[in-house]
Amino acid sequence: MSTTALGAEAVRTEVRSWLAEHWDPKRDAREWRGLVVDAGWAYPSWPAGWYGRGLDKDGSAVVAAEFAALQAPFGALDVVPGAGQIELQIGANVLIVHGSDRLKRELLRPILMGDERACLLYSEPGAGSDLASIQTRAERDGDEWVVNGQKVWTTVAQHADFGLLIARTDWDQPKHQGISYFILPMHQPGVEVRPLKQMTGDSQFNEVFLTDARMPVHHVVGDVNDGWRVLRTALGFERLVMGSTGTRSRDERRLPVGGSIDLFELAERVGKVHDPLLRQAMVELFILRTVIGWNARRAAEITRQGGFSPAASLGKLAMSRLLHDSAGVADRLLGMTGTLYGEHVPDAHAANYSLMMAFMNSIGGGSDQIQRNIIAERILGLPKDISTDHDLPFRDVPKAAGVRPLGTPAG
Ligand SMILES: Cc1cc2nc3c(=O)[nH]c(=O)nc-3n(C[C@H](O)[C@H](O)[C@H](O)COP(=O)(O)OP(=O)(O)OC[C@H]3O[C@@H](n4cnc5c(N)ncnc54)[C@H](O)[C@@H]3O)c2cc1C
């Protein structure tokens, strides 16, 4: 009988007795993480046998609460989409739903232990919103796949051990077919990463050039040419994470902007806590954040079961609004100081940094306009946009010729 079937009280008893036996605040963090992962408490909603316990969301919430009560880390990370590196979480969840047993055996534990870092090799210079237009190709060569092409906007590629890659494997099929989803080892001569400068001054994302990059034949996730289905699961999870980060703040009195500045605290610091218009604006943001949290829980259930939930698009779009509007309210609280940027004005710096980072949420993982299209079609039932290339073999689809890599001079 699964622990779920035993009910929440039985889960509580079991996790409590396990914690009583194993938890010691002085224990080495890495050793503790290994114990939690192997016991299935880190991702209790995952299947028993794959580092989980097959619990439902109520069971996972019980696990999270019991770990939190002792301030023991790494319990029920699945209750908090976005805990840990987002790309790793996406990779782990994609493997759980679509990966072969061999890939799961090789990769899941290192991912859960935080030993690996991942990046998302999806976007290309000619394929962003319309991802099905990718031209990076993967071809079989004996026991390996050989990859050639260019990716762009690849966050943390410079630190990644593996990339979650989409590449074209059959040019004679229509554009959404003939794509496969792979795990590409990043540390090899065929992978060149070039950082790009963002408006924040950081260089978190990159161009990635793939020239005869290689990976073992079993590194395909799901079936060959069925990568679009796998990608939909991955994008669903990404939207879920981007649409729910920060909505589970344990302290209800906090209202963080982009994770770095708390509007309620800022209002107190600048003496505007009694300003009626700003109070109203902050309460509206608080309500929006709360509703986004509820929506995220609904979408999480569907996405975890391998489904594609348009509710994740709703949450991601609402999160964009929350982040942009929160940064706007922070600037109103700061007044003239809000126009400054630099370490000497920490509040203004944090608010303006958050404002610039808000664009990450409204572009990355599918832009706000694309989320609106999904909501229009999948939730409101409006007709799809006209498409002229949907059924053509990809080979015959008109393409941008000779896309110039960013950062290289024209001519
Ligand atoms: C901070 C950041 C991090 C990123 N990280 C990654 C990453 O790690 N890996 C990765 O692969 N990609 C990443 N991306 C890329 C991101 O997914 C793309 O930028 C995004 O999908 C948009 O594609 P594009 O930039 O090519 O714009 P385009 O697709 O060219 O879109 C341009 C504009 O047209 C609009 N538009 C396009 N098509 C439609 C349509 N059908 N209906 C209505 N409007 C439309 C868009 O909304 C947008 O405003 C990241 C982007 C950002 C900003």
The ligand as a Gaussian input file, in Angstrom:
#p B3LYP/6-31G(d) Opt

LIG

0 1
 C       16.423000      36.703000     -19.446000
 C       16.163000      35.679000     -20.501000
 C       16.620000      34.384000     -20.333000
 C       16.417000      33.443000     -21.333000
 N       16.905000      32.172000     -21.131000
 C       16.768000      31.259000     -22.114000
 C       17.360000      29.961000     -21.977000
 O       17.983000      29.631000     -20.959000
 N       17.257000      29.084000     -22.997000
 C       16.575000      29.395000     -24.145000
 O       16.520000      28.542000     -25.025000
 N       16.016000      30.619000     -24.318000
 C       16.102000      31.550000     -23.334000
 N       15.550000      32.795000     -23.496000
 C       14.940000      33.128000     -24.788000
 C       13.446000      33.302000     -24.736000
 O       12.794000      32.072000     -24.593000
 C       13.064000      34.020000     -26.047000
 O       13.658000      35.306000     -26.015000
 C       11.578000      34.143000     -26.199000
 O       10.999000      32.890000     -26.445000
 C       11.203000      35.123000     -27.333000
 O       11.854000      34.784000     -28.512000
 P       12.664000      35.875000     -29.366000
 O       13.576000      36.599000     -28.426000
 O       13.256000      35.185000     -30.532000
 O       11.565000      36.933000     -29.826000
 P       10.563000      36.762000     -31.052000
 O        9.987000      35.395000     -31.062000
 O       11.240000      37.229000     -32.292000
 O        9.421000      37.776000     -30.638000
 C        9.545000      39.201000     -30.817000
 C        8.265000      39.841000     -30.340000
 O        7.156000      39.379000     -31.136000
 C        6.142000      38.823000     -30.308000
 N        5.539000      37.675000     -30.975000
 C        6.206000      36.665000     -31.609000
 N        5.338000      35.760000     -32.096000
 C        4.103000      36.180000     -31.741000
 C        2.782000      35.663000     -31.937000
 N        2.565000      34.508000     -32.595000
 N        1.740000      36.372000     -31.413000
 C        1.941000      37.547000     -30.741000
 N        3.168000      38.086000     -30.547000
 C        4.223000      37.413000     -31.030000
 C        6.853000      38.406000     -29.037000
 O        5.967000      38.393000     -27.934000
 C        7.901000      39.491000     -28.892000
 O        7.340000      40.631000     -28.280000
 C       15.716000      33.772000     -22.511000
 C       15.247000      35.088000     -22.684000
 C       15.449000      36.033000     -21.689000
 C       14.935000      37.421000     -21.885000

